[in-house]
Amino acid sequence: MKFQFTKYKKVYYTLSSFLVFVSLVAVVFFGIVPGIEFAGGSVLEVEYEDEVPPIEEVERRLGELGLREVSVQPLGERGFLIRTEASDEETYKMLIGALDGAKERQFESIGPAVGDELKRMSLIAITVASLLVIVYIAISFKEEDSSVSSTKYGVIATGVAFLHDVLIVVGIFALLGHFYGVQVTIPIAVALLTTLGYSINDTVVIFDRIRENLRKNRSGRDTLEKVINDSLNETIGRSVGTSLTTLFVLFSLLLFGGATLYYFVLALILGIVLGTYSSIFLAGCLVLDWNNLTEKKK
């Protein structure tokens, strides 16, 4: 028995609209907490060879330095990850001096000008990638006698990935940043681009099957809604199977990859779950509704 995906499209639209709305509110009112790559500052990784002090003690010692903002995160069983807005050599010496007995593992410092440049380039990369995907899909899906415009495929695939999947992940990190101080770093920006690509790829596979079935249905025997439902039933196994195998690996990394990879992997997990959901439950329904709307106007 085939599942009628388009029958419950109002449920999908309502759920997605709610998630997008909450994400927009979180981004507008809370904003995101930029990492040092975007805001400038320094990151120091230290490890204790002997007795490891409690995190409260480390925070107390660093708080006595009088720096504007310092955050401390556990790193493994014997280390800490320390972030601060200041990025000069004097700050570095003060941090090392306050962490008596700690061994430096890594120190990274980025100035605010470099951070602004990285922020600008990240936004450009996401925008250019989105536009190129629309053009690519519009060209590769172009058919003279297709009942669905190739531009619709491109706009929907990119729009759903960007305005739904990526936006919701950004909204979740805005909430995490507001309540837990989680910062958006370069790896998380990479995870957002990966989410964009993964979601579009999954959607394109479904759209390709819709196009193939429309080609077989040139006689007009089946309605567009039936073609879309048939196409989704034919591809859902592939979409879910691919996502699950990827998620198995990512959950392993989330559990055993350590603190450094934790939020990068979390962003990928959220993106893949949202991308799979939007490809299966939103993309086809949007093609149907947009096509019906344009047909009524003719």
Secondary structure, 3 states (H helix, E strand, C coil): CCCCHHHHHHHHHHHHHHHHHHHHHHHHHCCCEECHHHHCEEEEEEEECCCCCCHHHHHHHHHCCCCCCEEEEEECCCEEEEEECCCCHHHHHHHHHHCCCEEEEEEEEECHHHHHHHHHHHHHHHHHHHHHHHHHHHHHCCCCCCCCCHHHHHHHHHHHHHHHHHHHHHHHHHHHHHHHCCEECHHHHHHHHHHHHHHHHHHHHHHHHHHHHHHHCCCCCCCHHHHHHHHHHHHHHHHHHHHHHHHHHHHHHHHHCCHHHHHHHHHHHHHHHHHHHHHHHHHHHHHHHHHHHHHHHC
